[in-house]
Amino acid sequence: MRKLIFILLGICFSLNVIAQKGTIRGFVYEKESGEPVMFCNVTLNGTTYGSQTDINGMYNLSQIPVGEYTISVTFIGYQKLEKKITLKAGKILNIKLELAESSIKIDEIEISAQRQELKTDVKAASIKITNADLKLVPTIGGEADLAQYMQIVPGVIFTGDQGGQLYIRGGSPVQNKVLMDGMTIYSPFHSIGLFSVFDADLIKNTDVYTGGFSAEYGGRISSIMDIKTKDGNKKRVQGKISGTTFGSKLMLEGPLKKDGAITFIFSGKTSYLDKSSELFYKYPVLFFDKKGMPYSYTDLYGKLTFNANNGSKANVFGFNYQDHVNYQGISDLQWSSEGIGSEFLLIPGNSPIVIEGNFAYSRYYISLDEDNSNFRESSISGGSMGFDFTYFQPQGKIKYGFDVYAFKTKFSIFNSVNAKIEEDQNTSEFSAYINYQYKANRFIFEPGFRIQKYTLGTSPEPRLGIKYIATDVLRFKVASGYYSQNILSTVSDRDVVNLFYGFITSPEDLPTDENGNHYKNQIQKARHLIVGLEYDINLKIDFQVEGYVKDFTQLTNINREMTSNYDNDFIVETGLAKGVDILLKYKGKKLYVWAVYSLGMIKRYEGGKEYFPHFDRRHNMNFVSSYKFGKNKGWKVDARWNLGSGFPFTQTQGFYENLTFSDGINTDYTSTNGTLGVEYADLNQGRLPYYHRLDFSLTKIMKLSKTAILEMTASVTNAYNRENIFYFNRIEYERVNQLPILPSFGASLRF
């Protein structure tokens, strides 16, 4: 009885202590534009309590003893802000703060926000890309682009200037999930390979997870690219207009109501490369002896945001992306992607839980009409819904939620007798997750669990991330997990060049393994292990090294070697990707340097056979530098040099006359003319030459008025005209190179 009394007294005492505490939360905005300030430091003077704002500009300080405090906000490039507050017991104090830009030069002892974030999150296999980062890479035609920045991310392999795709640490493009404000984007890059569909001026923040991502993300077995766009200026209408030798762009944003309660943002960009290239770039392109570059695209995006005084907000956005490649009389490829979505952030009045959600519907369609091949088309369309709940604690947070996807895939092709072969499927996915982050004195623990429910089965997926903060400048990290996906590409990992990129869902009738056994799963699966360290050499230099292993325990691929109607349309493979990525980064007032070296190996296994996929690049190096100079740093020069070892390819052993015996046993093989047959060596046993390319750009920045800035940029792609091989025509014995030296010029006006 005495023990029970002590327990009850202890509980009452604990509840009383908790009741004597409160929570301070709110948002930090730019005073000039009303946009949220990401990753700034919010502290209570004279205490150890502190937090960092997230991508919405939100901070949260929980379990704070009652009393009077001075809240302080600091961020590089902004004036320090302090405000006195009074916290009452059991209350949640919502405080909105606005930072003004600083006119004083930045002191070098200030620590960058990104470095601070590395001390508060595990961030294994993760790269954060802000709008400012995109402008540090040489621009093609004068406009920064996410596609160009992604090519320098550690572990990312880019396969070509024309129709090239991104392969991330052993994963093919279909195994990389791209999200924009919670919506899945199925075709994020245009056919020319140099540009993405996203306007760089709209991007607020991009998190790229090259492996080992937390339970918050699922549905892909290789990587995640999570893009968040701006909400629009709350204070005034502003914009940008630009024109280059590649294309032109218009971007506008501003408030629809004076108090900034409703804002808008619009962007439209188009390429006229198919027309301007006939004047500026008279080169043979791809496989065909045609002059110019027959690529064109148009990207439209619009967004409305509704803001509440307490930081809650909701938005509605829509987009339409079009891409067209037309080799006259030879092939015509076009794809379109359109969608509408909504995202919201809800801050309950007196609850410690933050609620986020999204709704979306989108459609992607692609078709290819070739002179020497059959017409193909593919589409994927459907809707999604997701809810996330975040509960903040004094030493971490709990985040949980669920997602629902329902979509339809369609793929059709006309065979040799012009009969239509069609695959039409409807499928759905449901997932739920919980992720717990706990911050101790030296450790950050992030265990999580996700369950993916597909039409073809269920996949339980545990995840774990750990960071050990050894010293103030040295940190060790590890991340691992199980991953799955249900979507396939209509191209094979064995295809070297294929601009047609459609989607299908996992088939139910998989072939048996080499022992004649049926596979337990129809969906694709993988396991990741990431280990690494982060070392802050000094206030300007960061060093990171990561090792990774991706074990693709089941991969479904298109069967490109079908010889009869009895063969299965698909093959099942396994794969292994492993490597080491080293990143050295220097960031000073004038000079920025980014150096990456990647050592990797990718293998695929099928039916007892082993081969290297065409994107297996053993060595890859990127060196990027940006330097500001002149009066008021009005000049900027950017350079990037990329070196990569040769990709695998299948060698030719010889040619022969292929008799098809079209008349069966009545065929007179002594007089019948056959077709040219090719005898191939073993799959991908050869290696192409090394790839290397230098790009640079020179920018002049002129401030015309307080709000008007004119930028003029001259750039050169492949500056020393390196002849990098892209494709080899075995029959004609003709080599086709990637893009030659490509000068460009552009000008933009911000107002």
C-alpha positions in Angstrom: 0.0 0.0 0.0 2.9 2.3 0.9 4.5 1.7 -2.5 1.3 2.5 -4.3 1.0 5.8 -2.4 4.6 6.7 -3.4 3.9 5.9 -7.1 0.8 8.1 -7.1 2.7 10.9 -5.4 5.4 10.6 -8.0 2.9 10.7 -10.9 1.2 13.8 -9.4 4.6 15.5 -8.9 5.6 14.7 -12.6 2.3 16.1 -13.8 2.8 19.2 -11.7 6.3 19.7 -13.2 4.9 19.3 -16.7 2.1 21.7 -16.0 4.7 24.3 -15.0 6.2 24.2 -18.5 5.0 25.5 -21.8 5.8 25.5 -25.5 7.1 28.3 -27.7 6.6 28.0 -31.5 6.0 30.1 -34.5 7.5 31.1 -37.9 10.3 33.2 -39.1 9.8 35.2 -42.3 11.8 37.6 -44.5 10.7 41.1 -43.8 11.1 42.2 -47.4 9.1 39.4 -49.1 7.3 37.5 -46.4 8.9 34.2 -47.6 9.8 31.8 -44.8 13.5 31.8 -43.6 14.7 28.2 -43.6 17.3 26.7 -41.2 17.9 29.8 -39.1 18.7 29.6 -35.4 16.1 30.4 -32.7 17.3 30.5 -29.1 16.3 31.7 -25.7 19.1 34.0 -24.4 20.9 32.7 -21.3 19.6 29.2 -21.7 20.5 26.0 -23.5 17.1 25.9 -25.3 17.3 26.3 -29.0 15.8 25.2 -32.3 16.2 25.5 -36.0 13.5 26.5 -38.5 12.4 23.9 -41.1 11.6 24.5 -44.8 8.3 26.2 -43.8 10.2 28.6 -41.5 8.7 26.9 -38.4 10.5 26.5 -35.1 9.4 24.7 -31.9 10.7 24.9 -28.4 8.8 22.4 -26.1 8.9 21.7 -22.4 10.2 25.2 -21.5 9.9 26.3 -17.8 7.5 29.2 -17.3 8.9 32.7 -17.0 10.2 35.7 -18.9 12.7 35.2 -21.8 14.3 37.0 -24.6 14.0 35.0 -27.9 16.8 35.5 -30.3 16.9 34.8 -34.1 20.1 34.7 -36.1 20.9 33.9 -39.7 23.7 34.7 -42.1 22.9 37.7 -44.2 20.1 39.0 -41.8 20.1 41.4 -38.9 19.9 39.7 -35.5 16.4 39.9 -34.0 15.5 39.8 -30.3 12.1 39.9 -28.6 11.0 39.7 -25.0 8.3 37.1 -24.2 6.4 35.7 -21.2 5.6 32.0 -21.1 2.7 30.8 -18.9 2.2 27.3 -17.5 0.6 24.7 -19.9 0.3 27.2 -22.7 1.6 27.2 -26.3 2.9 30.6 -27.2 2.8 31.3 -31.0 5.3 34.0 -32.1 5.7 35.3 -35.6 9.1 36.9 -36.3 10.4 38.8 -39.3 14.1 39.1 -40.2 15.5 42.1 -42.1 18.4 41.7 -44.5 21.8 42.9 -43.1 23.8 45.7 -44.8 26.9 44.7 -42.6 29.4 42.3 -44.0 29.1 38.8 -42.7 31.6 37.9 -39.9 33.5 34.8 -40.7 32.9 33.2 -37.3 29.3 32.8 -38.1 28.4 29.2 -38.8 26.4 28.2 -41.9 22.8 26.9 -41.4 23.5 23.7 -43.4 26.4 22.8 -41.1 24.2 23.4 -38.1 21.6 21.1 -39.6 24.2 18.3 -39.8 24.5 18.5 -36.0 20.7 18.1 -35.5 19.7 15.4 -38.1 21.2 12.1 -39.2 21.3 13.2 -42.9 23.0 10.1 -44.2 23.2 9.9 -48.0 21.6 13.3 -48.2 22.3 16.5 -50.1 20.3 19.7 -49.5 20.0 22.1 -52.6 18.8 25.6 -52.1 18.0 28.2 -54.8 21.4 29.8 -54.1 23.2 26.5 -54.6 21.7 26.1 -58.1 23.5 29.3 -59.3 26.9 28.0 -58.4 27.1 25.6 -61.4 27.8 26.9 -64.9 24.5 27.7 -66.5 23.6 26.5 -70.0 22.3 29.6 -71.8 22.3 31.7 -68.7 19.6 30.0 -66.7 20.3 27.8 -63.6 18.7 24.4 -63.7 18.2 21.5 -61.3 19.2 19.0 -63.9 22.7 20.5 -64.2 23.2 20.6 -60.4 22.1 17.0 -60.0 25.0 15.9 -62.2 27.5 17.0 -59.5 25.7 15.3 -56.6 27.9 12.5 -55.1 26.8 9.1 -56.4 24.9 10.4 -59.4 25.8 9.2 -62.9 24.6 11.0 -66.0 24.6 9.0 -69.2 24.5 11.5 -72.0 23.8 15.0 -73.2 21.1 13.8 -75.6 18.3 11.9 -73.8 20.6 11.2 -70.9 19.2 9.9 -67.6 20.3 10.1 -64.0 21.3 6.9 -62.2 21.7 7.2 -58.5 24.0 4.8 -56.7 23.1 1.9 -58.8 19.4 2.7 -59.2 17.8 3.2 -62.6 15.6 6.3 -63.3 12.3 4.5 -62.5 13.8 3.6 -59.1 14.2 7.3 -58.2 11.1 9.0 -56.8 10.7 12.7 -57.6 8.3 14.7 -55.5 7.1 18.3 -56.0 5.1 19.6 -53.1 4.1 16.0 -52.3 3.1 15.1 -55.9 5.0 12.4 -57.8 6.5 13.8 -61.0 7.0 10.9 -63.5 9.3 12.7 -66.1 11.4 15.4 -64.4 13.9 15.9 -67.2 13.6 16.9 -70.8 14.8 14.8 -73.7 17.9 16.9 -74.4 19.2 16.0 -70.9 20.4 19.5 -70.0 17.2 20.9 -68.5 14.6 19.8 -65.9 10.9 20.7 -66.0 11.3 22.8 -62.8 11.9 26.6 -62.9 15.0 27.1 -60.7 13.5 30.4 -59.5 10.5 28.6 -58.0 12.5 26.1 -56.0 12.7 26.9 -52.3 14.5 23.7 -51.3 15.4 20.3 -52.6 16.4 17.3 -50.5 18.1 14.5 -52.4 18.4 11.2 -50.6 20.7 8.9 -52.6 20.0 5.9 -50.3 19.1 4.9 -46.7 16.2 7.3 -46.5 13.9 7.3 -43.5 10.4 5.8 -43.1 8.8 9.0 -44.2 9.5 8.0 -47.8 8.6 4.9 -49.7 7.5 3.4 -53.0 11.0 3.4 -54.6 14.1 1.2 -54.0 16.9 3.6 -54.8 16.5 7.3 -54.1 14.2 10.2 -53.3 14.2 13.8 -54.6 11.9 16.0 -52.6 11.3 19.5 -54.1 9.5 22.3 -52.3 8.5 25.4 -54.2 8.1 29.0 -53.0 4.7 30.4 -52.0 5.1 33.8 -53.6 6.0 37.2 -52.3 3.6 38.5 -49.7 4.6 42.2 -49.9 4.9 43.2 -53.5 4.6 42.0 -57.1 8.0 40.9 -58.5 9.2 38.8 -61.3 11.9 37.8 -63.9 12.0 37.8 -67.6 14.9 36.2 -69.5 15.9 35.1 -73.0 18.8 32.9 -74.1 19.9 31.2 -77.3 18.1 28.1 -76.0 14.8 29.6 -74.9 12.9 32.2 -72.8 11.1 32.5 -69.5 8.7 34.6 -67.6 8.1 34.4 -63.8 5.7 36.5 -61.7 4.8 36.4 -58.0 3.1 38.6 -55.5 0.1 39.2 -53.2 -3.5 39.1 -54.3 -4.5 40.8 -51.1 -2.6 43.6 -49.4 -2.1 41.8 -46.2 -0.5 38.8 -48.0 -3.3 36.5 -47.0 -3.4 35.2 -50.6 -0.3 35.0 -52.9 0.3 33.8 -56.4 3.2 32.6 -58.4 3.4 31.8 -62.1 6.2 30.5 -64.4 6.3 29.8 -68.1 9.4 28.7 -70.0 9.9 27.5 -73.5 12.7 26.3 -75.7 13.1 27.3 -79.3 16.2 25.2 -79.7 14.8 23.4 -82.7 14.7 26.7 -84.5 17.7 28.7 -83.1 20.0 25.7 -83.4 19.7 25.8 -87.2 21.4 29.3 -86.9 23.8 28.7 -84.0 24.5 25.0 -83.8 24.7 23.3 -87.2 25.9 19.9 -86.0 24.9 16.4 -86.7 22.9 15.1 -83.8 22.2 11.7 -82.4 22.2 8.8 -84.9 21.2 10.9 -87.9 23.0 13.1 -90.3 20.7 16.1 -89.6 21.8 19.6 -88.8 20.5 21.4 -85.8 19.0 20.2 -82.6 15.3 19.1 -83.0 14.4 19.5 -79.3 11.6 21.7 -78.0 9.6 22.0 -74.8 7.1 24.2 -72.9 6.7 24.3 -69.1 3.8 26.1 -67.3 3.3 26.2 -63.6 1.0 28.2 -61.3 0.3 28.3 -57.6 -2.1 30.0 -55.2 -1.3 30.1 -51.5 -3.7 31.0 -48.6 -2.0 32.1 -45.4 -3.4 32.4 -41.9 -2.0 34.6 -39.2 -0.8 31.7 -37.0 1.3 30.2 -39.8 -1.3 27.7 -41.1 -1.5 27.7 -44.9 -2.9 25.9 -47.9 -2.1 26.0 -51.5 -3.4 24.9 -54.9 -1.0 24.4 -57.8 -1.1 23.1 -61.3 1.4 22.4 -64.1 1.6 21.4 -67.8 4.9 20.2 -69.2 5.4 19.4 -72.9 8.4 17.8 -74.6 9.0 17.1 -78.3 11.8 15.6 -80.4 11.3 15.5 -84.1 13.8 13.9 -86.5 12.0 14.7 -89.7 11.1 11.6 -91.6 12.8 9.3 -89.1 11.3 9.5 -85.7 8.9 11.7 -83.7 8.8 11.5 -79.9 6.6 13.6 -77.6 5.5 13.4 -74.1 3.2 15.6 -71.9 2.7 15.8 -68.1 0.0 17.7 -66.4 -1.5 17.7 -63.0 -3.2 19.6 -60.2 -2.5 19.4 -56.5 -3.0 20.9 -53.1 -0.8 21.0 -50.0 -1.6 22.3 -46.5 0.0 23.0 -43.1 -2.3 23.2 -40.1 -1.2 24.6 -36.7 -3.8 23.7 -34.1 -4.4 26.4 -31.5 -3.3 24.7 -28.3 -2.0 21.3 -29.5 1.7 20.3 -29.8 0.9 18.4 -33.0 1.5 19.9 -36.5 -0.6 18.5 -39.3 0.5 18.4 -43.0 -1.4 16.9 -46.0 -1.5 16.8 -49.7 -3.9 15.8 -52.5 -2.9 15.4 -56.2 -4.0 14.1 -59.6 -1.6 13.9 -62.5 -1.2 12.2 -65.9 1.8 11.4 -68.0 1.7 10.3 -71.7 4.5 9.5 -74.1 4.5 8.3 -77.7 7.2 7.4 -80.2 6.7 7.0 -84.0 9.8 5.7 -85.7 10.3 5.0 -89.4 12.0 1.7 -88.8 10.2 0.5 -85.7 6.6 0.0 -84.5 4.5 2.8 -82.9 4.6 2.8 -79.1 2.7 4.8 -76.5 2.4 4.6 -72.7 0.6 6.6 -70.0 0.2 6.7 -66.2 -2.6 8.6 -64.5 -4.1 8.7 -61.1 -4.5 10.4 -57.8 -2.8 10.4 -54.4 -3.5 11.6 -50.8 -1.2 11.8 -47.8 -1.3 13.1 -44.2 1.6 13.6 -41.9 1.5 14.4 -38.1 4.5 15.8 -36.2 4.7 15.8 -32.4 7.6 17.8 -31.0 9.4 16.8 -27.9 12.2 18.4 -25.9 14.9 16.1 -27.4 13.4 15.2 -30.7 10.1 14.5 -32.5 7.7 11.8 -33.6 6.4 11.9 -37.1 3.8 9.5 -38.5 1.3 9.4 -41.4 -0.1 7.5 -44.3 -0.3 7.8 -48.1 -2.8 6.4 -50.6 -2.1 6.1 -54.4 -4.5 4.9 -57.1 -3.4 4.9 -60.7 -3.8 3.4 -64.1 -1.0 2.4 -66.4 -1.3 1.8 -70.2 1.2 0.5 -72.7 0.6 -0.4 -76.3 2.7 -1.2 -79.3 1.9 -2.3 -82.9 3.6 -5.5 -84.0 5.0 -6.4 -87.4 1.5 -7.2 -88.8 0.1 -3.9 -87.4 -1.9 -5.6 -84.7 -2.2 -3.7 -81.5 -0.8 -5.3 -78.4 -2.0 -3.5 -75.2 -1.5 -3.8 -71.5 -4.0 -1.9 -69.4 -3.8 -2.1 -65.6 -5.4 -0.4 -62.5 -3.6 -0.6 -59.2 -3.4 1.0 -55.8 -1.0 1.4 -53.0 -1.4 2.2 -49.3 1.4 2.9 -46.9 1.7 4.0 -43.3 4.8 5.0 -41.3 6.2 6.1 -38.0 9.5 7.8 -37.5 11.0 8.7 -34.2 14.0 11.1 -33.7 15.7 11.3 -30.4 18.6 13.6 -29.7 20.9 12.7 -26.9 24.1 14.5 -25.8 26.3 12.8 -28.4 23.9 10.6 -30.4 21.0 11.1 -32.7 18.8 8.1 -33.1 16.2 7.8 -35.9 14.4 4.5 -35.9 11.4 4.1 -38.2 9.0 1.6 -39.7 7.0 1.7 -42.9 4.5 -0.7 -44.3 3.7 -0.7 -48.0 0.5 -2.5 -49.1 0.3 -3.2 -52.8 -2.2 -5.1 -54.9 0.4 -7.9 -55.3 1.4 -8.1 -51.6 2.6 -6.3 -48.5 6.1 -5.1 -47.7 7.1 -4.4 -44.0 10.1 -2.0 -44.1 12.1 -1.2 -41.0 14.5 1.8 -41.2 17.3 3.0 -38.9 19.5 6.1 -38.9 22.2 6.9 -36.2 24.6 9.8 -35.9 27.4 10.0 -33.4 28.7 13.5 -32.7 32.3 12.7 -31.6 33.4 16.3 -31.3 32.2 19.7 -32.4 33.7 19.2 -35.8 33.6 15.4 -36.3 30.5 13.2 -36.8 29.9 9.6 -37.8 26.7 8.3 -39.3 25.0 5.1 -40.4 21.6 4.4 -42.1 20.0 1.2 -43.3 16.6 0.0 -44.3 14.3 -2.2 -46.5 12.6 -0.7 -49.6 10.1 -1.8 -52.2 8.3 -0.6 -55.3 5.5 -1.6 -57.7 6.2 0.4 -60.8 8.4 -0.6 -63.8 9.8 1.1 -66.8 9.0 0.1 -70.4 12.7 0.3 -71.1 15.2 -2.3 -69.9 18.3 -1.7 -67.8 20.1 -3.3 -70.7 19.0 -0.6 -73.2 21.8 1.9 -73.9 19.9 4.6 -75.8 16.1 4.8 -75.5 14.3 8.1 -75.5 10.9 6.4 -75.0 10.3 6.1 -71.3 6.9 4.7 -70.3 5.6 3.0 -67.2 3.8 -0.2 -66.3 3.0 -1.9 -63.0 4.6 -5.1 -61.7 3.3 -8.2 -63.5 1.5 -11.1 -61.7 3.0 -13.8 -63.9 6.7 -13.7 -63.3 8.9 -16.4 -64.7 10.4 -19.1 -62.4 14.0 -18.9 -61.2 16.8 -21.2 -62.4 15.6 -23.9 -60.1 12.0 -23.8 -61.4 10.6 -22.2 -58.3 8.1 -19.3 -58.3 9.2 -16.0 -56.7 7.7 -15.2 -53.4 7.2 -11.6 -54.3 5.9 -9.8 -57.4 7.2 -6.4 -56.3 10.8 -5.2 -56.5 12.8 -5.0 -53.3 16.2 -3.7 -52.0 18.2 -3.3 -48.9 20.5 -0.3 -48.2 23.5 0.2 -45.9 25.2 3.6 -45.6 28.1 4.5 -43.4 30.0 7.8 -43.4 31.7 10.7 -41.6 31.5 14.5 -41.7 34.5 16.6 -40.7 34.5 20.4 -40.5 38.2 21.1 -41.3 37.8 24.8 -40.5 35.1 27.5 -40.7 35.1 27.3 -44.5 36.0 23.8 -45.5 33.8 20.7 -45.1 34.8 17.1 -45.8 32.5 14.1 -46.1 33.0 10.5 -47.1 30.3 7.8 -47.4 30.4 4.2 -48.3 27.2 2.4 -49.5 25.8 -1.0 -50.4 22.5 -1.4 -52.2 21.4 -5.0 -52.4 18.6 -5.3 -55.0 17.1 -8.6 -53.9 14.5 -8.6 -56.7 14.4 -6.6 -59.9 11.8 -7.0 -62.7 13.0 -6.1 -66.2 11.6 -6.1 -69.7 12.7 -9.3 -71.6 14.6 -8.0 -74.6 15.7 -11.5 -75.7 12.3 -13.1 -76.4 12.6 -15.6 -79.3 9.1 -17.0 -79.3 5.6 -16.5 -78.0 6.3 -19.0 -75.2 8.9 -16.7 -73.6 7.8 -14.6 -70.7 7.6 -10.8 -71.3 9.7 -10.2 -68.2 12.9 -11.4 -66.5 13.7 -11.3 -62.8 17.2 -10.2 -61.8 19.1 -9.4 -58.6 21.7 -6.6 -58.3 24.4 -5.2 -56.2 25.7 -1.7 -56.1 28.5 -0.6 -53.8 30.9 2.3 -53.7 32.5 5.2 -51.9 31.8 8.9 -52.4 34.1 11.7 -51.2 33.1 15.3 -51.0 35.3 18.3 -50.3 33.6 21.7 -50.1 35.1 25.2 -49.6 32.8 28.2 -49.1 34.3 31.7 -48.7 33.1 35.2 -49.3 34.2 35.2 -53.0 35.3 31.7 -53.8 33.3 28.5 -53.7 34.8 25.1 -54.5 33.0 21.7 -54.7 35.1 18.6 -55.5 33.5 15.1 -55.6 35.1 11.7 -56.4 33.0 8.6 -56.7 34.2 5.0 -56.9 31.4 2.5 -57.7 30.6 -0.9 -59.0 27.2 -2.1 -60.2 26.3 -5.7 -61.1 23.2 -7.6 -62.2 22.6 -11.3 -62.0 20.0 -13.3 -64.0 19.7 -17.0 -64.5 23.2 -17.7 -63.2 24.7 -15.0 -65.5 26.5 -11.9 -64.3 26.8 -8.6 -66.2 27.5 -4.9 -65.7 24.5 -2.6 -66.7 25.3 0.1 -69.2 25.4 2.8 -66.5 28.1 1.1 -64.4 30.8 3.9 -64.2 33.7 2.8 -62.1 35.3 6.3 -61.6 33.5 9.7 -61.6 34.9 13.0 -60.7 33.3 16.5 -60.6 35.2 19.7 -59.9 33.1 22.9 -59.6 34.3 26.4 -58.8 32.5 29.8 -58.5 34.3 33.1 -58.0 32.9 36.6 -57.5 35.1 39.6 -58.3 34.9 43.3 -59.3 33.2 46.2 -57.8 30.4 45.1 -55.4 31.2 41.6 -56.6 29.4 42.4 -59.9 31.2 39.7 -61.9 30.9 36.0 -61.4 32.7 33.1 -63.2 31.6 29.5 -62.8 33.4 26.4 -64.0 32.7 22.6 -63.9 34.9 19.8 -65.1 33.6 16.2 -65.2 35.7 13.1 -65.7 34.2 9.6 -65.9 35.5 6.2 -66.8 33.9 4.4 -69.8 30.5 2.8 -69.7 30.1 -1.0 -70.5 29.0 -2.0 -74.0 28.4 -5.2 -75.9 31.1 -5.8 -78.5 30.5 -7.1 -82.0 32.1 -10.4 -82.9 31.0 -10.6 -86.6 28.3 -10.5 -89.2 26.4 -13.3 -91.0 23.6 -13.7 -93.5 20.4 -14.5 -91.5 17.9 -16.7 -93.3 14.5 -16.5 -91.8 13.0 -19.5 -93.8 9.8 -17.6 -94.5 8.5 -20.5 -96.6 9.4 -23.1 -94.0 10.9 -26.3 -95.4 10.0 -25.1 -98.9 12.5 -22.2 -98.6 15.3 -22.4 -101.3 18.2 -21.4 -99.1 20.5 -21.5 -102.2 18.8 -18.6 -103.9 17.0 -16.7 -101.1 18.6 -13.5 -99.9 18.8 -13.3 -96.1 19.1 -10.2 -93.8 22.2 -9.0 -92.1 22.7 -10.7 -88.8 25.0 -9.6 -86.0 27.0 -11.9 -83.8 27.4 -10.3 -80.4 29.9 -11.0 -77.6 28.8 -11.5 -74.0 26.7 -8.7 -72.6 28.5 -5.5 -71.7 32.0 -7.0 -71.5 33.6 -4.1 -73.3 34.3 -0.5 -72.1 33.9 2.8 -73.9 36.6 5.5 -73.7 36.8 7.9 -70.8 34.4 10.8 -70.8 35.5 14.3 -69.8 34.0 17.8 -70.4 34.6 21.3 -69.3 31.8 23.9 -68.9 32.1 27.5 -67.8 30.1 30.7 -67.7 30.7 34.4 -67.0 28.0 36.6 -65.5 27.8 40.3 -65.1 25.3 41.5 -62.5 24.1 45.1 -62.7 21.8 46.7 -60.1 19.7 49.2 -62.0 17.5 50.3 -59.0 16.5 49.1 -55.6 14.4 46.3 -57.1 15.7 45.9 -60.6 18.7 43.7 -61.4 20.0 42.9 -64.9 22.2 39.8 -65.4 24.0 38.9 -68.6 25.7 35.5 -69.0 27.9 34.0 -71.6 28.6 30.3 -71.3 30.4 27.5 -73.1 29.5 23.8 -72.8 32.2 21.3 -73.7 34.7 24.2 -73.9 37.6 22.2 -75.5 35.3 20.3 -77.8 36.0 16.8 -76.4 34.6 14.1 -78.7 32.8 12.0 -76.2 31.2 8.9 -77.7 27.4 8.6 -77.4 26.4 5.8 -79.8 28.1 3.5 -82.3 26.2 2.3 -85.4 27.5 -1.3 -85.8 26.1 -1.8 -89.3 27.4 1.5 -90.8 30.5 1.4 -88.6 29.9 5.0 -87.7 30.5 6.7 -84.4 28.1 9.4 -83.1 29.4 11.7 -80.5 27.7 13.6 -77.7 27.2 17.4 -78.0 30.2 19.3 -79.4 31.4 22.7 -78.2 28.2 24.7 -77.4 28.5 28.5 -76.8 25.4 30.3 -75.5 24.3 33.7 -74.3 21.5 34.9 -72.1 20.1 37.9 -70.3 17.6 38.3 -67.5 15.9 41.1 -65.7 14.6 40.8 -62.2 12.1 43.5 -61.1 
